[in-house]
Structures are given as structure tokens and as C-alpha cells.
């Protein structure tokens, strides 16, 4: 399961999940089956099996959260610097147009911080910090909105034709004339 807050849970959600695991521990001690615990707590049986194994090995302490699996590649301070760099725009960093791509951001991270990240990791990191992908509208320089609107109003109805038939159609899958 992926979470929007940096691969982890919000503090409220962490407390909720810890409470669920400790509740599962109480049920394990009472001898309740994995399927019943999963149904009662509305979690997967596989999660309950993992929790039971951890509870068996280290009691309720084994069910406590160990925290995030890994530290982020860029600290909050480095991320603030990256945001400043991105705000300057790609042209300020030597690219020919004003489009930030993941590949360009990856290059910028490598140049500035001497760190390597995958494109998907960069996308997740940016999304977690409020960035969203945007696709520029690709329009010809000669594009004239007024001419397009006029064409749609005047020419297109003649090309398209009427939506309904002028005579009633046949609902039968086989037409009477084809028999």
C-alpha cells in the first residue's frame, strides 16, 4: 500500500494502526483465530498472520512500529534548495525551454547534490511535497481560436450530418428483407 505522505502514515493514522495491532495482540492472547481477527479488525488475513508471528516472537513489543523503512534521499533542507532551483526555471539551468521533466530534475539533483535517484522516486518525492505533473497545451503558433469556433459552428454540422434517421429503424437483429 502506498501512502501520499512520504511513504508513511500521518501521525493520527500511525496511532490508529498501532492501536489495531495491539488490539490484535489481545485477541491472539485470547486464542482467537487469524480469520476472526482479520474480520473483526477489517484487515487482511495476511497482515494478521504477520502480526501473530511478530507477537509470538516478541510479544506485544514486536507489534510496535519500527518507523520508516528508509530515510529520504533528500533531507528537508536539501528539498528546500531543490524547490528554489526549480522555481528559477529550466532555462536558468541551461535547458532550451521552460519545461521541467523528471529527467531534467534528476540531472539537476545529480549536479547540485551529487545524489542519484530513480525517476519514479523523484516523481513520488515531488508529489509528496505538493508538485503535480502538468502537460503543456501543444498548439500551433498559427492557431486561431475564433476561426476554429466558426468552423465548428458552420462547417462541422454539414459534414457530420443528422444524428437521427429520418425513418424508423428496425430493432430486430436480422432484418426481415434478409430472410
C-alpha atoms as one frame of an Amber mdcrd trajectory, in Angstrom:
protein
   0.000   0.000   0.000   1.392   3.397  -0.917   0.792   6.488   1.149   0.855
  10.117  -0.007   2.897  11.420   2.943   6.397  10.342   2.069   5.728   6.624
   2.074   4.440   6.729   5.642   1.303   7.471   7.567   0.098  10.667   9.157
   0.648  10.745  12.933  -3.074  10.149  13.559  -3.074   7.172  11.215   0.077
   5.772  12.860  -1.642   5.863  16.248  -4.731   4.195  14.763  -2.689   1.393
  13.149  -0.712   0.830  16.372  -3.982   0.550  18.303  -5.274  -2.019  15.781
  -2.106  -4.126  16.138  -2.277  -4.021  19.946  -5.945  -4.983  19.804  -4.914
  -7.915  17.622  -2.356  -8.902  20.294  -5.112  -9.031  22.918  -7.142 -11.311
  20.665  -4.114 -13.530  19.999  -3.722 -13.967  23.776  -7.407 -14.924  23.983
  -6.869 -17.629  21.354  -8.923 -16.092  18.552  -8.155 -17.402  15.044  -6.452
 -15.307  12.369  -9.559 -15.231  10.180 -11.731 -13.953  13.028  -9.203 -11.282
  13.997  -8.937 -10.146  10.376 -12.711  -9.977  10.028 -13.234  -8.137  13.320
 -10.454  -5.603  12.729 -11.174  -5.291   8.998  -7.648  -6.099   7.851  -6.233
  -8.816   5.626  -5.583 -12.309   6.949  -2.011 -11.996   5.666  -1.428  -8.949
   7.906  -2.846 -10.819  10.878  -0.521 -13.753  10.146   2.487 -11.407  10.126
   1.314  -9.762  13.344   0.784 -13.125  15.051   4.313 -14.234  14.095   5.764
 -10.970  15.461   3.633 -11.279  18.598   4.757 -14.896  19.076   8.435 -13.912
  18.720   8.457 -10.721  20.818   5.029 -10.341  22.486   3.229  -7.004  22.094
   6.560  -5.167  21.698   7.019  -6.980  18.397   3.894  -5.268  17.081   5.129
  -1.740  17.677   6.021   0.281  14.585   9.702   0.334  13.717   9.293   3.610
  11.849  10.007   4.262   8.200  11.954   1.637   6.299  14.487   4.089   4.914
  15.455   7.701   5.211  14.565  10.002   2.340  17.348  10.635  -0.171  16.926
  14.391   0.175  16.552  15.983   3.586  14.045  18.776   4.119  16.856  21.349
   3.824  18.048  19.899   0.507  14.476  19.702  -0.730  14.018  23.411   0.045
  17.132  24.158  -2.025  15.770  21.987  -4.851  12.458  23.883  -4.768  14.369
  27.162  -5.119  16.286  25.733  -8.062  13.094  24.537  -9.722  11.462  27.941
  -9.187  14.239  29.579 -11.238  13.127  27.535 -14.241  14.923  25.181 -16.608
  16.307  27.952 -18.813  18.325  29.298 -15.860  19.986  25.873 -15.664  20.836
  25.603 -19.347  17.845  23.869 -20.944  16.334  25.402 -24.081  12.689  25.599
 -22.949  10.601  26.163 -19.817   9.607  22.534 -19.238  10.770  20.633 -16.168
  10.848  16.920 -16.910  11.715  14.175 -14.446  14.918  13.507 -16.374  15.927
  17.157 -16.071  15.119  17.212 -12.361  17.174  14.027 -11.937  20.089  15.712
 -13.698  19.679  18.792 -11.511  19.695  16.658  -8.336  22.831  14.901  -9.545
  24.579  18.181 -10.380  23.585  20.031  -7.236  23.568  17.338  -4.533  25.657
  14.541  -6.088  22.881  12.041  -5.428  21.217   9.575  -7.770  17.506   8.852
  -7.680  15.229   6.912  -9.994  12.634   8.809 -11.996   9.790   7.137 -10.105
  11.355   8.082  -6.751  11.656  11.681  -7.917   8.028  11.680  -9.057   6.851
  10.317  -5.689   9.007  12.802  -3.771   7.707  15.747  -5.776   4.103  14.578
  -5.425   4.513  14.243  -1.649   5.686  17.839  -1.490   2.799  19.298  -3.447
   4.100  19.249  -7.010   1.931  17.848  -9.769   2.700  16.915 -13.344   1.409
  19.278 -15.943   1.245  18.756 -19.654   1.656  21.896 -21.709  -1.043  22.613
 -24.272   0.504  21.882 -27.646  -0.917  24.362 -30.105   0.419  25.658 -33.347
   1.644  29.235 -33.363  -0.877  29.948 -36.115  -3.801  28.589 -34.018  -6.783
  30.941 -34.246  -9.478  30.176 -31.661 -12.075  32.321 -33.455 -11.595  30.515
 -36.768 -11.885  27.122 -35.029 -15.101  28.159 -33.281 -16.570  29.399 -36.575
 -15.658  26.178 -38.356 -17.234  24.085 -35.605 -20.467  26.103 -35.809 -20.806
  26.366 -39.592 -18.890  23.616 -41.386 -18.922  20.680 -38.964 -22.751  20.263
 -38.831 -22.794  19.891 -42.632 -20.005  17.334 -42.582 -21.393  15.326 -39.684
 -24.999  15.044 -40.839 -28.075  14.466 -38.658 -27.848  12.275 -35.554 -31.207
  10.546 -36.022 -32.542   8.730 -39.018 -35.427  10.286 -40.835 -37.248   6.933
 -40.883 -37.710   4.482 -38.017 -35.112   1.734 -37.818 -35.529  -1.956 -37.140
 -34.890  -3.361 -33.652 -34.501  -6.915 -34.969 -31.013  -8.387 -35.246 -31.983
  -9.942 -38.565 -33.758  -7.663 -40.992 -36.999  -9.023 -42.491 -35.693  -8.344
 -46.010 -32.692 -10.620 -45.469 -34.764 -13.784 -44.833
